[in-house]
Amino acid sequence: MAKEILHREVVIIGSGPAGLTAAIYAARADLKPLVIHGPQPGGQLTITTEVENYPGFAEGIQGPALMEQFEEQARRFGTEFLITFVGEVDLSKRPFILQTDEHEIRAETLIVASGASAKWLGIPGEAPAPQGLGGMGVSACATCDGFFFRGKSIVVVGGGDTAMEEANFLTRYASRVTLIHRRDHLRASKIMQDKAFKNPKIDFLWNTEVKEILGTPETGGVTGVRLANLETGEESTFDCEGVFIAIGHKPNTDIFKDWLEMDDVGYIKTAGRSMATNVSGVFACGDAQDSFYRQAVTAAGTGCMAAIDAERYLDNLPVPIASGEEITIEGEIVSADHEQITMPDGEVISNIVEEGEAAVGGD
Ligand SMILES: Cc1cc2nc3c(=O)[nH]c(=O)nc-3n(C[C@H](O)[C@H](O)[C@H](O)COP(=O)(O)OP(=O)(O)OC[C@H]3O[C@@H](n4cnc5c(N)ncnc54)[C@H](O)[C@@H]3O)c2cc1C
């Protein structure tokens, strides 16, 4: 069957906090954005329970309810949604082409808000409740959930920088943090290891694998973990009230790897002063380009920035790119010092304002 062809000015891949905030801004700018939900409509917050740090909700709000609010707000201004998955993209020229099973989507500007996924161990008890104890003592985000573990004994699984950072952060709340690692040494950088070793609230269990997370929703969630010593093969149970899996994140960016510049892990590189990628007209926001903050509010903030960048770009205004230069939709490049414009045919002209003329770029 022939695919349906859709052509839009702004297409947003992803409906987490970044994508839906971009949609709210683009829709209010009358750009009639199209949001593609992908495999997880509403994004990562739909698999959590209480969100206590999203501003504007003094009493906290359930993750799925928060994302319904985002979507409703985006719909109110005319955002269009598609429940489908983008499997392939061609970003060689505008309009960019996105392939889903049913559609060929042509986008004048593209906002990538495809997020990231925490890596999990794949052991029993780890899945989101009700299948497992995710959200009931199992977490992959200390900044998000550490607050709920005040005075409790918890374990952190991992041996890299993420695990050290999470373990150190969690000692603010937990009575005891036990770091469980499969090897007899850490992968983390020296400075992060030193901080963890010096922290009197952190213990280490070496050469140990977590086999299962124990507990039930009825008994209040996590009660312990089943461990195996990898040297002796001996199994044991370790009592705890929380388990933080800290073995890293994977950005959902594989489909862009032939087109967009990324770091070693796959986080998309953006310009710094804008959310522009290396492809003119493609912007990235949220966890897909943020390996550091990874919060709903920062994702929303960069979603707002990406939408404003797309608006400017469609209005043929210059948008900052990574080199410090600015680029327009017509391919004019304004030099970083704002003194020159390189035209699409290579001609270089002055951007110094002569009397009676207007400059391109700058404040
Ligand atoms: C369990 C848990 C609890 C958390 N708790 C908090 C908290 O309390 N406070 C907080 O601030 N943050 C919290 N976070 C972090 C927060 O959820 C993320 O930082 C935020 O959701 C990132 O938003 P995003 O829009 O960038 O990406 P995501 O929320 O990851 O959304 C990505 C979107 O992209 C879509 N997508 C991916 N690939 C494709 C594709 N190929 N085609 C189409 N669509 C695609 C997905 O379906 C999804 O809609 C938590 C995260 C987790 C996992």
The ligand as an ORCA input file, in Angstrom:
! r2SCAN-3c Opt
* xyz 0 1
  C      11.484      6.369     36.278
  C      11.867      7.796     35.984
  C      11.528      8.789     36.890
  C      11.857     10.102     36.622
  N      11.490     11.063     37.519
  C      11.775     12.348     37.263
  C      11.375     13.380     38.174
  O      10.795     13.100     39.232
  N      11.668     14.662     37.838
  C      12.327     14.992     36.676
  O      12.530     16.166     36.427
  N      12.720     14.047     35.817
  C      12.476     12.742     36.083
  N      12.888     11.775     35.215
  C      13.663     12.182     34.030
  C      12.712     12.727     32.954
  O      11.675     11.801     32.764
  C      13.461     12.978     31.660
  O      14.532     13.854     31.888
  C      12.540     13.585     30.608
  O      11.401     12.767     30.413
  C      13.258     13.787     29.286
  O      12.337     14.292     28.388
  P      12.509     14.177     26.815
  O      11.291     14.814     26.248
  O      13.824     14.647     26.411
  O      12.515     12.620     26.505
  P      11.575     11.411     26.904
  O      10.710     11.716     28.062
  O      12.502     10.259     26.998
  O      10.640     11.230     25.619
  C      11.155     10.740     24.426
  C      10.037     10.631     23.408
  O      10.598     10.300     22.138
  C       9.818      9.281     21.519
  N      10.669      8.567     20.572
  C      11.839      7.929     20.767
  N      12.288      7.374     19.618
  C      11.365      7.673     18.651
  C      11.259      7.386     17.268
  N      12.185      6.698     16.608
  N      10.162      7.840     16.617
  C       9.240      8.583     17.231
  N       9.298      8.895     18.545
  C      10.347      8.436     19.240
  C       9.332      8.442     22.696
  O       8.209      7.675     22.347
  C       9.000      9.544     23.706
  O       7.723     10.046     23.458
  C      12.563     10.445     35.443
  C      12.902      9.446     34.530
  C      12.570      8.136     34.791
  C      12.934      7.053     33.809
*
